Structure formats: C-alpha cells, structure tokens
Amino acid sequence: MLKVRDVLITAVWEAYCEDIVAEGLKHLVANPSSSAALPKALRKQIVKELGAEADELAVWQLADAGWRTVLEARIDRLAEERNRRLNTPKTGKINELFLTELGIPKISATWNWTGMTKASAEAKLDRFVELRGTITHRGGGSGKVRKTQVKAYYGHVTRLVGKTGGRVNRAVEDATGSGLW
C-alpha cells in the first residue's frame, strides 16, 4: 500500500508541474500587452525553436501580433511533448521544463525554507523520484518503504508545490501585470 502512495505522489508532482507550466503559458499568451513583456529567456527559446525550422523566414511569424499566434500553437505542441518527455520529474528535468516553456531559469532556486537548503531540497526530491522509479520499473524498492518516508515525501512535495507555484505566479505577474490567482 505504501509503495502505491509513493508512486502516486510522484505522479501528482509531475502532473502539477505540467499543469502549472501550461497555465502559466496560457496566461502569458492571453495577458501581456506586447511581446516585449514576455520573459527574455522565453523569447530567446522561441527564436531558437523558429531558427531550427527549415523555413529561413520562420522568425517573421513573430512580426506584428504573430508572436501571440506562435505562442498559442506552442501550447498544444508542448503539451504533447511533455506527455512523452517528462516521465521522471527530477530536479534537472523540472528546471529544464520551466526554462524551456516559461522562460523561468532554475525554478529549483526557490526550493528552500527554514531547515531546508536548495541543494537539500533538490537532493531529497531526486531520491524520492528514484525510489518511485525503482518501485514502478522493478516491482519493489531496496527494502521496505516506511510510512514515515511516505509522509516525508508528501510533505516535501507539498512545499515544492508552494514554492514552484509562487515563482510561476511572480513570473507571469511581472510579464502581464496580473497573477494566476
């Protein structure tokens, strides 16, 4: 029973990250007054993506109000990619997700609180995700998963959700003048 909870907590963490990224991107598309208000890292990512296309004039899609159309099309494409790509929500992949999709560099930099450094928060998440991988892919962990471990994992993910959501909210509010909530 406890192993199932551990797997589910990781699935909830993964789904939360995917959902908050999508929500933030939709907010950025719907609310900024101009493309200049978008996070610089996001604008750079979009130019990089368009530059990789075979059409050498692809960047012209951004002209006038075209940037909004490009971002809207990006929402669906990225959702499809996330469903295939983010299956191990460890720190590195989560940082990459938020940078690539929202232009927020190193979201894990906000993962600290009294008694928990950023490095410790990252390491703790990664250990729990690895444990989930062991349970899921090999049918069991190295030893038993204790109730205290599951409670600690749940508490840790709850804190990460709060810190991550707060950072996304600040980023979209900086870009649009209004937060997600």
N, C-alpha and C positions, 0 to 999 in steps of 0.2 A: 504493500500500500504506500509506504513512504517513498519508494522509488518512483512510483507513478506521479506523486506530488512534485518531486524534483523535476521530472521531465516536463510536467505541466507549467511549473514556474518559469522554466527556461522558454517554453513556447509562448507564454504570456509576455515575457520580456522582449522576445523577438517581435511579436505582433505589435506590442506597444511602440517600439522603435520604428517599425514600418509605418504604423498609423500616424504617429506624431510628425514624421517626415512628410507624409502625404498631406496631412492637414496644414502643416506649415507652408508647403509649396503652393497649395491651393490658395491660401491666404495671401501669399506674395503675388500670385497671378491676379487675384481679384482686387487688391487694395493699393498697390503703390501708385503714386501719381506719375512716375516716369521710370524708365529702365535704370536711370542713374541712382535711384533709391535702392535698388537690389544690392545685396551683399556683393562686394567686389569679388570674392572667391567664387561665388555662383556665376557671376558674369564671365569670369575667366574660364570656368568649366564649360559653359555653354559655347563660348567661342572655340574652345578646344574641340568639343564634340562636332561643331559645324565645320571646323577646319579639317577634320578627319574624313568628311564626306567626299565622295568622288567629284561632286559638282564644286568647282572652284569659286562659284558665285554664291554658295550656300550662306555665307555670312550676311548677304544682303537681305536674307529673310528677317533680320533683326531691325531693318530700317523702319522708320515711322513707328507705327504701333505693332509692327510684326513681331517684336520681342514677346509680346503677350501671347500671340498665337504659337510661337515656338515653345514657350513655357507650358502652355495648355497641352500641346501634343506630347511634351516631355513627361507630363504627369502620368499618362497611361503607359507610355513606354517604360518608364522607370518602375512603375508598379509591377509590370510583368517581369522585368529583370530581377527585382527584389525577391519575387516569389521563387526564383531559381537560385539566386546568388546567396542570400542571407540565411544560411541554414545552421550556422554556428555563430551565435551572437556574442562573440568575444570582443574585448576592447578594441583591437585593431580594426575589425570589420565594422564595428559600430562607429568608430571615428571616421572611417572611410565613407560610410553611408551618409553621415551628416555633412561631411565636407562636399562630397560629390553632388548630393541632391539639394542641400540648402545653403551651401557655402559657409557652414559653421566649422571652422577648424578645431580639431581636437576637443570634441564635446566632453571627453572624459576629464578635461582640465577642471570642470566644475564638480567633479565627483569627490568632494571632501567635506568633512564635517568634524565636529569635536570628537576626538578619539580615532579618526579615520583620515589618513592622508590619501592623496590622489593615487599614489603608487599602490598603497594597500588596497584601496577600493577596486582598482583595476585588477590586481592580482587575485583578489577574492572572487570577483566576477568570473575571471578566466578559469579558476579552479572549479567553481560550480558548473560552469558550462562544460568543462572537460569531463566532470563526473557524469553529467547528463549524457554526454556522448558515449561514455563507457556503458552506461545503463542501456541506452537506446540501441546501440550498434552491437553490443556483445551480450546483451541479456542480463547483465549484472555489473555491479561495481566491484572495486577492490575492497572486499569486506562489506559490512552492512552499512546502510545509510541510517543514521540515527535521527530521531525526532528533533533533537536539538539542532542538527545540521540543517534540516528542512526549515525549521523556524528561523535560523540564522540567514539562510538563503532568501527566504521570503522577506525578511526584514531588510536585507541588503538591497534586493531588487526594488522594494518599496522606496527606499531612499534614493536609489539611482533614478527611478521614475520621476520623483520630485525635482531632483537637480537637473535632469535632462529636459523635462517639460518647462522648467523655469528658464533655462537657457534658450530653448527654441522660442518661447514666448517673447523674451527680450530681443532676440534677433529679428523676429517679424515685426515687433513693435518699433524697433529702430528703423526698419525699412519702410513701414507703412503708416506709422503714427497710431496704429491700433493693435492691441494684442489679440491673441487667440481667444482669451476668455474675458 
